[in-house]
Amino acid sequence: MLKLSFLSLLLISSFASAEEERRADAHAHGLNNFSMVISQNQVAITYEMPIVQLLDENDEHDEHDEHDENDEHDEHDENDEHDEHDEHDEHDENDEHDEHDEHDEHDEHDEHDKLTVSDESLAEFQNYSQLFAFPKGANCDLVSFKSELHSVSTEGDHKDVELSYEFSCNEPSQLKSITINAFNHFSELENLYFEAVINNKALTKSLKSDVDKVIF
């Protein structure tokens, strides 16, 4: 455990100089950051993503279900409204609707600054296979997991999700690659910035959805 704690500190110090830039980039929609340190049979990983990425996935599913349920009802209501109102009333309603939309747009921006996710939602990522996978032959065991939210200094009150993992691998000689599963899990994820220190050798890559494996 002491060695793993040292690895976690090494992970932080190895990339400290680029921390502000990485966190600003992480908040960009469609971009995640993946940092890893491997030392012999010990592995420490940090995965960062904008908090809205988790909410977008849930909203997309909910909106789709709600849309299917209400299509027929909405169409009926629109026809009734058209029959009941004359042209003058429709004009007044449109003005009021535009004013309401501007207000909603302002509220939506304020709400975006206060986005949060539950501890239960974050805890689900203890199942790290949603995000990445080691070669099966490496036989890696999860030793510790931590999740937290942190503010992005350049984005006001906006927050990012940070997931931290520590592993012990029984067959470190098989640690020759890592597969990124996050592209399949998050439909909006377009790019992933990968950086690692592997047995004292640095490695950085920029991955897209069509390249989901890093070989080292």
NORSUL-V638210 format. One record per residue. N is the residue number from 0. RES is the residue in one small letter. SS is DSSP state (a for helix, b for strand, c for the rest). PHI is phi in whole degrees, -180 to 180 (* if undefined). PSI is psi in whole degrees, -180 to 180 (999 if undefined). Layout:
BEGIN
N_RES_SS_PHI_PSI ; N_RES_SS_PHI_PSI
END
This chain:
BEGIN
0_m_c_*_-37 ; 1_l_a_-61_-41 ; 2_k_a_-66_-38 ; 3_l_a_-66_-39 ; 4_s_a_-62_-38 ; 5_f_a_-64_-39 ; 6_l_a_-63_-40 ; 7_s_a_-62_-42 ; 8_l_a_-64_-38 ; 9_l_a_-65_-39 ; 10_l_a_-61_-42 ; 11_i_a_-68_-48 ; 12_s_a_-70_-31 ; 13_s_a_-63_-33 ; 14_f_c_-117_15 ; 15_a_a_-62_-38 ; 16_s_a_-65_-25 ; 17_a_a_-105_11 ; 18_e_a_-61_-48 ; 19_e_a_-63_-44 ; 20_e_a_-65_-42 ; 21_r_a_-66_-40 ; 22_r_a_-69_-37 ; 23_a_a_-64_-43 ; 24_d_a_-66_-39 ; 25_a_a_-60_-31 ; 26_h_c_-76_-16 ; 27_a_c_-65_131 ; 28_h_c_-62_138 ; 29_g_c_86_6 ; 30_l_b_-131_128 ; 31_n_b_-121_162 ; 32_n_b_-121_138 ; 33_f_b_-130_120 ; 34_s_b_-122_138 ; 35_m_b_-145_142 ; 36_v_b_-126_128 ; 37_i_b_-119_127 ; 38_s_b_-135_107 ; 39_q_c_58_-113 ; 40_n_c_-103_11 ; 41_q_b_-107_138 ; 42_v_b_-133_134 ; 43_a_b_-124_132 ; 44_i_b_-133_138 ; 45_t_b_-124_130 ; 46_y_b_-120_127 ; 47_e_b_-122_141 ; 48_m_b_-154_156 ; 49_p_b_-69_142 ; 50_i_a_-60_-33 ; 51_v_a_-63_-22 ; 52_q_a_-62_-38 ; 53_l_a_-71_-39 ; 54_l_a_-72_-36 ; 55_d_a_-61_-40 ; 56_e_a_-63_-43 ; 57_n_a_-70_-41 ; 58_d_a_-64_-39 ; 59_e_a_-61_-41 ; 60_h_a_-69_-45 ; 61_d_a_-66_-42 ; 62_e_a_-65_-37 ; 63_h_a_-64_-45 ; 64_d_a_-66_-43 ; 65_e_a_-66_-37 ; 66_h_a_-64_-44 ; 67_d_a_-64_-39 ; 68_e_a_-73_-31 ; 69_n_a_-104_-4 ; 70_d_a_-55_-51 ; 71_e_a_-67_-41 ; 72_h_a_-65_-43 ; 73_d_a_-64_-40 ; 74_e_a_-64_-40 ; 75_h_a_-65_-44 ; 76_d_a_-64_-39 ; 77_e_a_-63_-41 ; 78_n_a_-66_-42 ; 79_d_a_-63_-41 ; 80_e_a_-66_-38 ; 81_h_a_-65_-38 ; 82_d_a_-73_-33 ; 83_e_a_-82_-23 ; 84_h_c_-111_144 ; 85_d_c_-88_179 ; 86_e_a_-64_-36 ; 87_h_a_-66_-44 ; 88_d_a_-64_-38 ; 89_e_a_-64_-39 ; 90_h_a_-63_-44 ; 91_d_a_-63_-40 ; 92_e_a_-66_-38 ; 93_n_a_-65_-40 ; 94_d_a_-62_-45 ; 95_e_a_-66_-37 ; 96_h_a_-65_-42 ; 97_d_a_-62_-42 ; 98_e_a_-65_-39 ; 99_h_a_-66_-40 ; 100_d_a_-62_-41 ; 101_e_a_-63_-40 ; 102_h_a_-66_-43 ; 103_d_a_-63_-38 ; 104_e_a_-63_-40 ; 105_h_a_-66_-44 ; 106_d_a_-63_-39 ; 107_e_a_-62_-38 ; 108_h_a_-66_-43 ; 109_d_a_-63_-41 ; 110_e_a_-65_-35 ; 111_h_a_-61_-34 ; 112_d_a_-69_-19 ; 113_k_c_-110_16 ; 114_l_c_-61_143 ; 115_t_c_-151_165 ; 116_v_c_-130_156 ; 117_s_c_-77_158 ; 118_d_a_-61_-33 ; 119_e_a_-65_-40 ; 120_s_a_-65_-41 ; 121_l_a_-69_-37 ; 122_a_a_-63_-24 ; 123_e_a_-63_-23 ; 124_f_a_-81_3 ; 125_q_a_-61_-27 ; 126_n_c_-78_83 ; 127_y_a_-67_-15 ; 128_s_a_-64_-16 ; 129_q_a_-65_-27 ; 130_l_c_-109_-40 ; 131_f_b_-158_167 ; 132_a_b_-150_139 ; 133_f_b_-86_162 ; 134_p_c_-58_137 ; 135_k_a_-57_-35 ; 136_g_a_-66_-18 ; 137_a_a_-73_-23 ; 138_n_c_52_61 ; 139_c_b_-94_136 ; 140_d_b_-111_134 ; 141_l_b_-73_124 ; 142_v_b_-100_-38 ; 143_s_b_-152_154 ; 144_f_b_-143_138 ; 145_k_b_-143_140 ; 146_s_b_-128_145 ; 147_e_b_-158_164 ; 148_l_b_-111_141 ; 149_h_b_-137_147 ; 150_s_b_-75_147 ; 151_v_c_-95_116 ; 152_s_a_-59_-33 ; 153_t_a_-88_1 ; 154_e_a_-125_30 ; 155_g_c_64_-124 ; 156_d_c_-91_4 ; 157_h_c_-64_148 ; 158_k_b_-125_156 ; 159_d_b_-118_155 ; 160_v_b_-96_133 ; 161_e_b_-124_122 ; 162_l_b_-114_128 ; 163_s_b_-120_134 ; 164_y_b_-130_148 ; 165_e_b_-131_136 ; 166_f_b_-130_155 ; 167_s_b_-123_124 ; 168_c_b_-108_128 ; 169_n_c_-76_-23 ; 170_e_c_-128_72 ; 171_p_a_-61_-23 ; 172_s_a_-65_-18 ; 173_q_a_-91_0 ; 174_l_c_-80_76 ; 175_k_c_-113_-4 ; 176_s_b_-164_170 ; 177_i_b_-146_139 ; 178_t_b_-103_133 ; 179_i_b_-95_111 ; 180_n_c_-92_-9 ; 181_a_a_-61_-31 ; 182_f_a_-62_-32 ; 183_n_a_-80_-28 ; 184_h_a_-81_-36 ; 185_f_c_-113_113 ; 186_s_c_-67_-26 ; 187_e_c_-89_-6 ; 188_l_c_-74_123 ; 189_e_c_-111_-37 ; 190_n_b_-137_148 ; 191_l_b_-136_125 ; 192_y_b_-91_119 ; 193_f_b_-110_129 ; 194_e_b_-140_141 ; 195_a_b_-151_155 ; 196_v_b_-120_111 ; 197_i_b_-114_106 ; 198_n_c_48_51 ; 199_n_c_74_10 ; 200_k_b_-113_131 ; 201_a_b_-85_146 ; 202_l_b_-147_131 ; 203_t_b_-134_143 ; 204_k_b_-150_153 ; 205_s_b_-114_118 ; 206_l_b_-107_147 ; 207_k_b_-117_174 ; 208_s_c_-62_-22 ; 209_d_c_-85_-5 ; 210_v_c_-128_102 ; 211_d_c_-111_14 ; 212_k_b_-135_139 ; 213_v_b_-113_125 ; 214_i_b_-105_134 ; 215_f_c_-139_999
END
